Amino acid sequence: MTALTLRLPDHKHARLKAMAEQRGISLARMLDELTTQALVEFDTETRFMVRASRGAQRTERGIELLNKAQGQTA
C-alpha cells in the first residue's frame, strides 16, 4: 500500500471529514471509496470509447449515448 500526501484547503478537509463521520467511516476509507468510484467510471468510459471506435464509424452516436447515460445534454 502507498501513502499519499494530499494538500487541501482547510474548508474542504473539514467538509470531507464531516462527510466521512456522517457515513460512519474514516476519512481515509471514504477517500479510498471515492477514488475507487472515479477509477471505475474512468475504466468504463475507456472501455466504451474503445468499443465505440470499433463501431463502424458510429463513435458520435456512442458518445451521445454515453452523455445521455451520464445525464448530460447535447
N, C-alpha and C positions, 0 to 999 in steps of 0.2 A: 504494500500500500504506500502511496505517496502523500506527503504532507504538502499543502498548498497555502501560501500566504495570500490573502485577498484584501486589498485596501478598498474600503467603502466609506462613504460619508457616515458620520455618526447617526444621522436620522435614518438612513437605510438599515444600518446594523440594528438599531432599536426596533424598527418595524419588523425585520426578519426574525429577530429574537422573540418578539411578541407573537408572531405568526406561528413559530415553532412551539412556543408554550401553549398556545390555544389548541394546537394539534396533539399536544402531549408527547412531543418528541424533542430530541436535542436539535440544536441549530445545525450541527454537523450532519445529522441524519437527514434533516429536511433539505439541506443543500445537496446531499448525495441523491435524494429522490428527485429534486428539481433538475439536476444535471443529467440524471438517467432519462427523465422525460424529454429533455431537449435533445439528447442523443438519439432516442428512439424516433422522434419527429424528423431529425436530420437524416437518419438512415432510411426511413420510409420515403421521404422526398427524393433522396438519391436513387433508391431502387425504382421509384416511379418514373423519374426522369430517364433512367436507362431504358426501362420498358417503353416509355413514350418515344424515345429515339428510334426504337425498332418498329414502331407502329405505322409503317408505310406513310411517312410524312404527315402524321396526324398529331404532331407534337403540340401545336397550338390548341387543338381540342382537348388534349390531355391536360395541358396547363389550365385551361378553363375549368375542367372538372376538378382539378386539384384545388384551385382557388375557391370554387363553389363549396367543396367539402370543408374548407377552412373558414367558410363564412365571409369570404371576400367577394366584392362585386367587381365587375369588369370596368 
